[in-house]
């Protein structure tokens, strides 16, 4: 123990801290003990705070999260904590516990958990700076390597150089040169704390002199304290500020007085004006006009549902409920009424929406009703906007949070409910580290706050519906459409019969006639096709091979117009993003006989323009919504009836309420049935049910035309009838017979690498380690069904080969411990071989 830091006068009772060092791989992401320096004082280092510590043999300065503080440690000689980070990035007890939950439940690292909880711009970073060592002669060329000498000369010429600059100049090899130069004493290194300037500020100007003095000077006269101002611009600035009762923003003042920042600085130097730095809240939704709580009348069924749900929310115990209502039944009105009651009682609310349903319309409903109490979090926001929303929530300025999956971590005070709308959507499950499901995080947080987790959908996930039927969740049904509106009439068109009748186009005659009729009545239609591009692929008629991506084992999609502003035909890989010009000949056999296969939204848009020339068509897919505001602008145009037909992929199917839409068309309705995934039936049913429900939501009757090559398929028939109950009974029997969720859980072990042989070897080793673990007494009773290792459905992506092992099991503590042990045993070796290894529990797809 260092006597300089701990002496007889030091009254520090909790002298030791257990910390998680950020940036460590999972295999070494454990708890490390450090001593707390006496000068930090009692209470300075607490669980949830961030500190910097020396780590490893080289004592590199690293950021660490304090998990616990205590009086003793089992180790005798410990390193000291170096510095304490600002309180603005600390975690409270709930978030610290959630971090531990993520580490143990989904096997992510501490850093991954922290980055999921707080904005990236608020996380402290460390900056390494290198400089020539003082009082040291320059090395001779014979003393050190030539590469080290060039690095030294580069630093000496500039005085001080950050590590980021050195990596850009000399690549990753510079790290070895720096270590050698520091150890030999030619360079010195220091580490600085660095955090992005997350806040946006603006100077607000006001008079620093008396009004009398400012009036005299602004009129060109001298005063007792100062001679007359010669500059007319200086006098104009004083005149503008004299007319203002409050400080004036920098941009507004420069515009009003027609001056630049230089003139303002000169006046400040004279002592005539002064500036205060004011933080600017970046809220892109602040312009939505505040209306207040307008009355929403609930029918008898909605009122009964509200009373049931509110009773659960105010029970004082953690509860979960499933609000199951047909499309158009008014689920949103029930949710709004619940939010009213909760915020009146001083409770906060988080409302989660899938990305495609987070429309300007849905956000406007809540922002216009609750004003600045609402904070919105989603991926389209800038880093600054996300940071400001986070700060408003954390400070208590916003107690209603609306957002996508990541909003479930919002630090809402006194949380009363987490509402997950369209809860069946796969986007609530992250497919990147950390691989969490928003429903699991909501369950944890609601348990902590004794709050309500409310799931809402017209087509619930089978897992949720089964829990509701088993009594785990409270089941709250809404069986009728609001206001007496009827469900759309549905017509199924057999495209095989269309082809026999001579229609070789992609749109049936029945749908074309319906579209023409709808446009003629000045009504609107939505067309759904879950495939973008012009053609699904291009294949060779001679050898039969499709044009595949050079980096992936998938066929490339032909795009005739990559965007509305770029008319450049390209072959595009939807997996890695590679784009290539359309070749003149087949790369496999050299034949020039290339033929298109399939169709996408681009081709349908072209066909509609030919068949219905008077129709105004909007195409909405990933190619046309690349800019920040494009999605909002397109929906606004359609809502203002500046377009007759909205054609698009899944983003047109959910979260929309267009009163003028009376016709919905679905193309290739059966295509998603043949995906190699046990959820194919469930997702097809949900997709068709949701898109059919977009029509006839006002006083006008709606209709839907479903085009398919499998008109007799039970899933399509039940979706057309909106019969979720029958679909569930049939699907759950199939899942039970084949042992798929929700009858069991699935652990997907994935591993990939750029060397195909190493991936194969890794699969064999993984299976051997798993067999060894299962033979241990602690795991001998674990029931597992193991399949693999096998190639992933898309074996190669971006030149990385992928294999997997699929395990059917029940995620008990014993099984979770077994999987964690497997990860700890193999992850270290895998990282050395540049292999990526992960375990995904109940993945969104197989």
N, C-alpha and C positions, 0 to 999 in steps of 0.2 A: 504494500500500500504506500502511496506517495505521501511522505510526511508534510510536504508543503501544501498539499490540498486537504489533508485530514489531520488537523492538530487538536489540541486539547480544548480549544475554544469553539470548535466546530460542532454545532448542535443540529446535525443532520441525522434523523432517525432512520429514514428509509434510504439506505446508502447504495442500493443495487437496483439495476433495471434489467429486465428481460426484454430484448428487442428482436424484431424481425428486420433483417437487412434487405432493403429493396434491391432488386436486380439479380438476386440469387436464383439459380435454377431450382426446381422443386426438390431435387435430391439433397440439397443442402439448405433448403429454406426452413430452417428450424429456429428455435429460440436461443439467443446468445446473451450471456450475462456481461454487463459492463458496470463499472463504478460510476456513481454520480459525483461530479466535482462539488466540493463544499461551496464554492462561490455561486453555484446555481441556486442555492437556498432551498429551504423546505417548500414543497409544492410546485417548484418550477418544472420538474420532470414528472409527469403524471401519465397514466395509461391513456393512449390515444394521441399523445403529442409526438411530434417528429423531431429527431435529433440527427446530428452527424457523428459518425464514429469511425475510428480506424479499423480496417478489416483486412484480414489475410496476412500473409507473411510480409508483404510489402507495405502494410498499414495504409492501404489506400483509403482516402476519405469517402465514406458512403453515407447516404441518407438511410435512416432506420425508423421504424415505427415502434414506439414503446408499447408493449403489451401488458407489462406488470412492473410494479416497483415493490421492493421488500427489504427487510432488515438484514437478511443473510444470503449467502451464496455458497454453493457446494465447492466452488473453485477458490483457490488461495490467491493466485495472481491474476488480476484482471486489468484490461485496458480501460482507459477513461473515456467517457463521453466527451466529445470536443465542443460542440455548440448545440444550442437549442434553436429550433426553427420557429418562425412566427406562429402565433395562435390561429391565424386565419386558415391554416390547412390541417388543424387538429381534428380528430374523430371523437365523437361523444361515445358514451358507453354502448348505446345501441349499435352504432356503426362499427365499433371495434368488435362487438360480438358477432355482427354480421360478417365481418372480414374473416373471423375464425370459422364461422359456418361455411363460407365459400371454400376455404382452404380444405376443410375436412369432408365436405359433401361433394364438391365437383372437382377436387384435386387441382385447383389453380394455385399459383404462387401468390405471395402477399402483395407484390407489386401489381399483379393483374387485378386482384380484388380492390386495391386502393384506387387504381385508375378507373375502375367501373363506378366507383362511388363519388369521386370528386372530379371537377373539370381539369383537363390536362394543363391548362394555363395556370392553375393554382398550385401545382406540384413543384416543389423546390428541385432545382437541378444544381449540380456541382460543375464548376468550370475550372479546368486545369490550365495554368499559365506557366510557361517555361521562359527563363531568362538566363543569360550568362552569369555564372557564379561570381560574386564580387571578389576582387583581389586575387584573381586566378588568371594565369597566363593562358593564352590560346593554345590548344593542342597542336602539335606538329603532325604532318602528314604521316610520319612513320609511327606515331604513337597509337593511333586509332584507325579504324576501318575508313575507307574512302566514303562509304555511305553515311557513316556517323559524322564525318567531317563536313560533308555537304549540309547535313541537318544543322550542325553547330553554326556554320557560317550563315545560314539562312536566318537563324535566331539572333545571332550577334548583330547582323545588319539592321535588324528591326527593334532590338532592345527587349521586347516582351512579345510572345506569340502564344495565342490560345491553342489548345489541343485540336480544336475543330479545324483551324487553318492549317495546321501541320498535317492532319489526315488528308485534307483536300490536296495538299501539295505533294506529299510523299506516299500516300495510300497507307494501308494498315501496317506496313513494314516499319513505319516510323516509331512504333511503340517500342520495339527492341532497341533501336538506336537511342531513344530517350532514356530507357532504363540504364543502358551502359554509360551514357554521358553523365547522368546524375550520380551513379555509383562511383564514377571516376572523379567526381567533383568539378566537372566543367560546366554543368548546368545546375540551376536551382529550380525547384518546383513549388508552387503554392496553389492552394485550392480555394476558390471563392464560391460563396452561395449565390446562385443566380435564379431568378424567377422572372418569367415573362411579365412585362408590364400589362397585367390583365385589365386594370381599370382604364377607362377612357376619361380624360379630363379636358377641361377647357378653361381658359383664363376669363374671369369676369371682372370688368373694369369699373371703377368708381372714382369720384373726385377725392384727392388726397389733401386738397387745400379748401379754404372757406369758399362759400358760394359767392361772396362779394369779390374775392380775388379772382375767381374763375370768370365772373361776369365782366370784370374790367379787362382781363387779358383776352377774352373771346371777342371783345369789341375793338381790339387793337390798341388799347390804352395801357400805359404803364401803371403799376401800383407800387405801394411802399416797399413790398418785399421783392419785386422783380421788375425788370424793364419789359417793355412791350414785346410781344411775340412777333417775329418777322414772318414766320411761316403761316400761310393761310390755312393749310391742312391742320396745323396744331390748333389754331383758333376754332376750326370746324369740329374737332374732337371735343373741345370743351363745351361748345354750343350743344352738341348732341347729348353729352352727359348731363348738362344742366336741365335738359328737358326730360330726364328720366328720374324716377323715384327710387329705382332699385339698380343694383349693379347690372352691367350690360355684357353679354357674351362677346367674345373676341370676334367671331365671324360677323355677328350682327352689327357691332360697332364699326368694323372696317367697311362694311357695306354702306351703312348709313352716312358715314363721314367721308367715304371714298378715299380711304387711307390704307396703308399697309402696316404690317407689324413693326417696321422700323420706326415709323412716326410715333406709335404708341410707346415703344421702348424709350425713345428720346424724351417724351413727356414724363415718363416714369422717372428717368434719370434726373429730370429737373424738379421732381418732387410734387408735380401737379396732379398726377393720377396714380392710382395703385391697383394692383391686380391680386385676385384671390383665385387659387386653383380649385375648381369645382368639379366633382365627379359627375359624369354624364351616364345615365342609365340607358343602355342599348336594348330597347324593347321594340321589336319590329311590329308588335301588335298594339302598341300604344295608340295608334291612330283609329282603332275601331271605336266608334262612338259609344259612350256609356248610356244605356237606356234605363237600367235598373231592373228590379224584379217585376216584370210583367206577369200577369196572372196566367197560369197554365191549368186549364180545367182537366181534371182527371175523371175518367168514367168509373163505373163501379168496380170493374175488374182491376184497373190501375190503382184505385184507392185501396183496395184490399191488399194488393201486392205491396204498396208503400207501407201500410201499417205492419205487415209481416216483417218487412226488411228493416224498418225503423226500430221495431221491437228488438231485433237482433243487435242492431248497431248500438243501442243504449242499454244493453243487458249487463254491461260491465264485465263481460267475458269475451274471449276471442271466438268469433263465429264465422261461418262461411255459408253462402247461399248461391244458388243458381237461378238467375232470372231468365227463364226460357220463354221467349215470345216470338210469334210468327213475324215475318217482315211487315213493317208498317203498323205494329201493335202499340207503338208508343213507349218503347223501353226508355228512350232518352228522357221523356217527360217524368217518368218514375225516378230516374237517376237524378234529375235536376231537383225534384221535390225532396229527395233524400239529402242532397247537398245543402239545400236551404236549411233543413232542420239541424244538420251537423254544424254548420258554421254559426248558426244562431246560438248553439250550445258551446261555442268556443273550440270546436274540434276542426282539424284539418282534413283535407281530402286529396287523394291522388286518383286521377282518372287516366287510365291507359287506353290508347287506341292503336291499332295496327298502323304501320306506316302509310298504307294505301288508303286508310280511312281517316287519317288526320288531314282533313280538307279545310280550306278557309271557312267553309260553311260551318263545320262542327266546332272550330275554334271560336268563330264569331258568336255562336250561341252562348258560350260561357263568358267571353270577354265583354260582350255588350251587357250581360246580366250582372256580372260581379266586378267589372272594372279592373282596377289595379291590384285587386286581390288575387288575380290569376297570373300564374307564371307558366310559360309554355317551353317544353324541352323536346327537341327532336334533332335528327342528324343534319338537317338542312341549315340550321343556325350556324353562324360564325362562332369561332372560339370565344370571342368577346361577348357575344349575345348569350351564349351558354353560361359563361362565367357570371355575368350580371344577373341572370335568372337564378343561378345557384345562390348568389349572395342575398338576393331578395327573399328567397325561401328560408335560408338559414337565419336571417335576422328577424324573421317573423313578418316581413312586409307582404308576403304572399302566402296564403294558407290554402289555396286551391291550385293544384298542379295538373296540367294536362300535357300528355306527351306520349312518346313511343316507349319501347321496352326499357330504355335506360332511365326513364323518369321514375321507375319504381324505387330508385335509390335516393330520391329527393329528400333532403333533411327537413321534412315538414314537422312542425311542432305539434304536439298533442294530437297525433294522427287518429282520426275517427273511422276512416274507411279507405280501402283501396278498391276501386272499381275497374274491372278489366272487361272492356267492351269487345265484342267479336272474339271471345276468349279462345275460340278454336284455331285462330290463325297461327300458322307455323312461325311467323316473324317474332312471336314472343319468346321463342327459343333461340338463343345465340349459337351460331355455328362457328364462332371464333372465341379464343380464350379471353375471358373465362366463359365456359359453355354453360351458362345458367338459363333457367326458365323463369320468366317474370312471375309466374304463378307460385313458384317455390319461394322466391324472395318476398312476395306479398304475404304468403302464409307465415313466414318467419316474423315479418314486421307487425302483422296484425296480432300475432300471438304476444309480441313484446308490448304492444300498446293496448291490448285487450280491445281490439277494433274488429271491424267487419270486413271480410274479403267477399266482394260481390262479383260473381262472374255473370256476364250477360251475353246472350247470343240467340239467334234463330236456329242455329245448327251447332249445338254444343259439341265439344270434343267428347269422344266416347268415354274417356277417363272421367271427365267431370260429370257426365250424365249418369254413369254407373255409380259414382259416389252419391249423387243425389237420390238415385233409386235405392241405394243401400242405407240411406239415412245419415251419411257422413256430412253432406251438405243439405241445407234446407231447400226444398224444391218450391219455386215460385213461378207458376205458369201464367202466360198471357196468350190466350187462345184465339182472340178475335182482333181484327184490324180496327184501329181507332177511327171513330166517326162513321162507322158503318161501311167503310170502304171495302170493296171485295178484292180478293186475290185475283191476279190476272188469269184470263183463260189461256191455256197452253195448247199449242199444236206441234206435234212431232213430225218432222219431214224426213222421209227415208231417202237419203241421197243416192242410193242404188237405183231406186225407182226413177229418180230424176235423170240419171245417166241413161237408163233404158228408154226414157221418153225423148232423148236427144239433147238434153241440157248438159253441155260439157263445162259450163262455168262453175265457179265455186259458190255462187249464191243461188239458192233455189228460186223457182218462179214464184212460189208462194211468198217468200220473204221479199223478193223484189217488188211484187205487187203491193205488199203491205207497206213497204218503205215509200213507194210512190204515193200511195194513198195518204200516208201520214204527213208527208211533206206538203201534199196538196191541201190538207186541212190546216196547215200552219201549226201542226203539232210536232213533237220531237221523238227521236228514236235513239236507242243505244245498241251498238253492235259489239259483241264480245268475241275476241279470238285470242287465245292465249299463246300466240306465237308471233314474234315480230320479225321484220325483214321482208324480203320480196318472195324468195323461195327458201324452203327449209334446207335444201342442199342442191348441189350440182353433181351429177354422176356421169360416168363415161358409158356410152351405149355399147362400146366395143368390149371392154373388159368388166364393166359393171361396178368398178370401184368409185366411191364418192371422193370428192376433193376434201381431204382431211387437213387438219391443222398440223403444221410442222412441229409444234410443241405439245400437242395433246392428241389423245386417241379418240377424237370425235370429228364428225363432219362439220365443215364450215358452212355458215349461212350466207346466202347471197343477198346483199343489200343494194338495191338499185339507186336509192337516194338515202345516204347515211343520215341526213337531217334535212329540214326544210330549207336551209340556206346553203347546203353543200350537195350538189348533184354530181356524185362521183361513185360509180358502181364499184363495189368492193366485196370481197369474200371476208367474212368476219367470224372469228371464233368467240362464242359467247361464254367461254370458260376462262380464257387467259387474255382476251382482248386483242389478239393478233389480227391485223388487217393486211390483206394482200390483194393486188389487182386480179381480176378474172383472167385466168390463163387461156391462151388460144388452143392449147392441146392438153390432153390428159398427162399428168406427170408420171403415171404408171406405165402406160403403153404408147403414148405419143399420138393417140387418135384425136382428131379434131371434132369428133362427134360427141359433144357434151350436151346433156339434156337437164333441164330443171326438174326438181322433184318437190312436191308440196307447195304450200303458199303461206304467206304471212300478212301482216296488217298493211304493208306497203302495196301488195298486189290487190288486196280487197279495196283499198282506197282508190286505186287506179280503175278497177272494174266499176265501182260505184259512180265515178265521174263519167264513165262512158255510158252506163245504163240509165242513170238519173242525172242528166247534165244540169238541171236546175237546183239540185240539192247542194247546200253548203255543208261541207264535211270537215270535221276536226279529227285528226288522228292523234291519239294520246298513247304513247309508249315510251320506252327508255330512250329512244332516239330523238324524240321531239320534246322531251321534258328535261333536257340536260342543264338548263340554267336555273338559277335560284327561284325566279318568279314565274317560270314558264307554266308550271302545274297550276298555280293560282290563276294566271291569266287565261289559260284555256278553259278552266271551269267557269270563270267569270263570263267569258264570251258565250259559252253554252247556256248559262243561266239567263243572260240577257237576250237570249234567242238570236244571237248573231250567227248561229249554226243550227242546222236541222238534224244532222246525224253525228253522234259522238262514237267514233270507232276506236277501240283500244284493247289493251291487255287487261290484266287483273285490276289495274288501278281505276277502271271505270265501273267496277262491280260493287264496291262497298263504300259506305259513308256518304252517299249522295241522296238528295231528296229533290228531284226536279219535277215540279207539278205538271209541266207540259209534256213529260215523257209518257207516251201511251203504248209504245211498241219497243220490245226488246228482242233482239235476235242473237242466237248463239251459234257459232260456226265450229265445226269439229268438236261437238259436245262430248264425244266418246274418246277423244285422244288421250285424256288423262287417266282413263280406266286401265290402260295397258302399260303404265309406268311400273317399273320393277320395284314396288314399294307396297308393304302391307296396308298402308293408309290410302291407297289409290281410290278405293270405293268411297271412303269417308270424305276425301277432299273433292271428289267429283260431285258427290251429293251436295256438299256445302256450297261449292262454287255455283252450281246450277240453281240451287234454292235462292242464294243471295242475288244472283243476276236477274232471275225472274221477278224477284221482289222489287226491282227498281221501277217497274211499270205500274201505272194506275194508282199512284199514291195520293192523288187528290180526288176531285169529284168526277173526273173522267175515267171510264173503264179502261183497263189495260189488257194487253195480250202479249204473249211471248211465242216466238217461233224457234224451235230447237232443231237444228240440222244435225243428223247423225247417220252413221252407217250401221248402227246397232239399235234400231228403234224398239226392240223387244227387251232390251236390257233392263233388269229390275231396278238398278240404281237410277237410271234415267227416268223410268216410269214413276218411281216413288218421289223423286225430286220434283217432277212436274205436278204431282199431287200434293206436294209440301207435307208428306207423311213421314215425319221424323221418327215417330214411335215404331212403326213397322220396320223402317230401315234399321233402327237400332237393334231391334230384336233379332233380325236376320244377321246383321254384322257381328253382334256379340257372340252369337252361336258359332260363326265361322272363326272368330278370334279364339274362342275357347277350344275349338277342335284343333286349331293349329298352334295354340299356345303363343299368342301375341298379346301385347298390351291392349287393354288394361288387365288382362288375366295374369300377366307376368311383367317384369321389367326387362329392359335390354341395356346391356353395357357394350358399347361399340369401341373396340380398341383399334385405333388407326395408327399406321406408321408409314412414312414415306421418305424417299431420298432420291438423289440424282443418279446414284449407281444402282442399277437394277439388281445385280447379284447381291449387293449388301442388303437390299430390302428383303430379298428372299431368305438370306441367312438370318436376318433379324426376326422374321416370322417364325422360323424354326426355334430360335432361341427363346422367343416369347412363350411359345407353347410349352417348351421344356420347363421354363421357370414357373409357369402356371401349374404344371403337373406337380412340381416339387412343393409348391405352396399348398396345394390341395392335399398333399400327403402329410402335412404337418398336423399335429393334434388339434391346434387351435382352429383349423379350417376344415377338418375332416368331415364335419357334418353339413358343410355348405352345399346346397343343391344347385348345381350349374349344368346347363346344356351348352356345350362349347362347339362352335362351328368355325372351321378355318384352321390356319390362315388361308384366305382367298384374295384374289384380285378385287379391287374396288370396281363398281360398275363402269366408271371412267378410269381406266388403269393409269393413264399418264396425263398429268395436267401441268403445263408450264415446265416441261422437261423434268418432272418429278414423278417417280413411280410410286404407286399407292397400293398397299395391301391392308387387310383388316381381319380381325377376329371378332365374331359376334357371340355374345354370351347371353342366354336367356336365364333369368334368375329372379329372385326377390331381393330388393336392395335393403337387406337387414344390416345391422351394425357389423355382423360377422363378415358379410360379403363386401361391404364398403372397406373394412379393414384389410381384407384379402386383396382387393384391387389397389388400395393404397400401398400395400407392401410390394405388390408387383411393380407399381410405378417407381417406387424408391429403388428397387433392385436393378431396374434396367435403364432408367432415364439417364443416369450419368454416363454409362457406356454408349448409349445411343447418341448423346450430344457430341461426344468425342468423334464419333463416326459421321457427324453431320446428318443424322437421321432425326426426323421429327416424330415424336411419339405422344399420343394423347388418348385419354379415356373420356368418352362422351356418354353420359347416362341418359337413356331414353331420348335418343337423337330425333330431330324433326323428320328425318327421312333416312332410309337405308340405301 
